[in-house]
Amino acid sequence: MKIESFGLRLVKEFVRFMIIKCLEKDRSIGETPTKLQASPIIESFWHSLIVDMDKYKIFQKLLPKRFQCNPSITLDPIEIQMERFQKTLQLYDKYFPNCKRDDEMWDFKKKKLILI
């Protein structure tokens, strides 16, 4: 039985989230609102990646377009956040039909990851 570390699983699910954002052209630039929302843990990982701008720039070069992270979406009413989150999960299942979604990484109720 292969056991993956928490960190590897988190990175894998973050990359899948970014692939979904690319495929759906969900860039949230300017006045265009975001259509998708990650779980708090994945969102927190994204924020930690942005803090290291050099590494984030390298990561962004792997993407076909530049994506902005909008942390203020977490201030939207919970109903709106849940709509975006459910849409993200539906698209996850559509684009990754042969991959079991990591429930721990995609738990919307789980608190944000605190990275030191």
C-alpha positions in Angstrom: 0.0 0.0 0.0 1.4 3.4 -1.0 1.0 6.1 1.5 1.6 9.7 0.3 2.6 12.5 2.7 0.2 15.3 3.5 2.4 17.8 1.7 2.5 15.7 -1.6 -1.2 15.2 -1.5 -1.8 19.0 -0.9 0.5 19.9 -3.9 -1.2 17.4 -6.1 -4.7 18.7 -5.3 -3.5 22.3 -5.7 -2.1 21.6 -9.2 -5.4 19.9 -10.1 -7.3 23.0 -8.9 -5.1 25.2 -11.1 -5.6 22.9 -14.1 -9.4 23.3 -13.6 -9.0 27.1 -13.4 -7.0 27.0 -16.6 -9.5 24.8 -18.4 -12.4 27.0 -17.3 -10.5 30.3 -17.9 -11.3 31.4 -14.4 -8.7 34.1 -14.0 -10.6 36.7 -11.9 -8.7 39.6 -13.3 -10.1 43.1 -12.9 -13.9 43.2 -12.5 -14.4 39.6 -13.7 -15.5 37.7 -10.6 -14.0 34.2 -9.9 -16.3 31.3 -10.7 -14.4 28.7 -8.7 -13.3 28.3 -5.2 -10.8 25.9 -3.6 -11.0 24.4 -0.1 -9.5 26.5 2.7 -6.5 24.2 2.9 -5.8 24.5 -0.9 -6.5 28.3 -0.8 -4.1 28.6 2.1 -1.4 26.7 0.2 -1.9 29.1 -2.8 -1.4 32.1 -0.5 1.8 30.6 0.9 3.1 30.0 -2.6 2.5 33.7 -3.5 4.6 34.8 -0.5 7.7 33.4 -2.3 7.3 35.6 -5.4 10.3 34.0 -7.2 8.9 30.5 -6.9 5.4 31.7 -7.8 6.7 33.4 -11.0 8.3 30.1 -11.9 5.1 28.3 -11.2 3.0 30.8 -13.3 5.3 30.2 -16.3 3.9 26.6 -16.3 0.4 28.0 -16.9 -1.0 29.2 -20.2 -2.2 32.4 -18.6 -1.5 34.4 -15.5 -3.9 33.8 -12.6 -4.6 36.1 -9.8 -5.4 34.9 -6.3 -8.2 36.9 -4.7 -8.2 36.3 -1.0 -11.3 38.5 -0.5 -13.5 35.8 -1.9 -13.4 34.2 1.5 -15.3 37.3 2.8 -18.3 36.6 0.4 -21.4 35.2 2.0 -21.1 31.5 2.7 -23.9 30.7 0.2 -21.9 32.2 -2.7 -18.7 30.5 -1.5 -20.4 27.1 -1.4 -21.8 27.6 -4.9 -18.3 28.3 -6.2 -16.9 25.3 -4.2 -19.6 22.9 -5.5 -19.0 24.1 -9.0 -15.3 23.4 -8.5 -16.0 19.8 -7.2 -18.3 19.1 -10.2 -15.6 20.2 -12.6 -13.0 18.2 -10.7 -15.1 15.1 -11.2 -15.5 16.0 -14.9 -11.8 16.6 -15.7 -10.4 14.0 -13.4 -12.9 11.1 -13.7 -10.2 8.4 -12.9 -8.8 10.2 -9.9 -10.4 9.8 -6.4 -10.7 13.3 -4.9 -8.7 13.6 -1.7 -11.5 14.3 0.8 -9.2 15.7 3.4 -7.8 18.3 1.0 -11.3 19.2 -0.3 -13.0 19.5 3.1 -14.6 23.0 3.0 -15.2 23.0 6.7 -11.6 22.2 7.6 -9.7 25.2 8.9 -6.9 26.8 6.8 -3.5 25.4 6.9 -1.0 27.5 8.9 2.4 27.4 7.2 5.4 28.7 9.1 
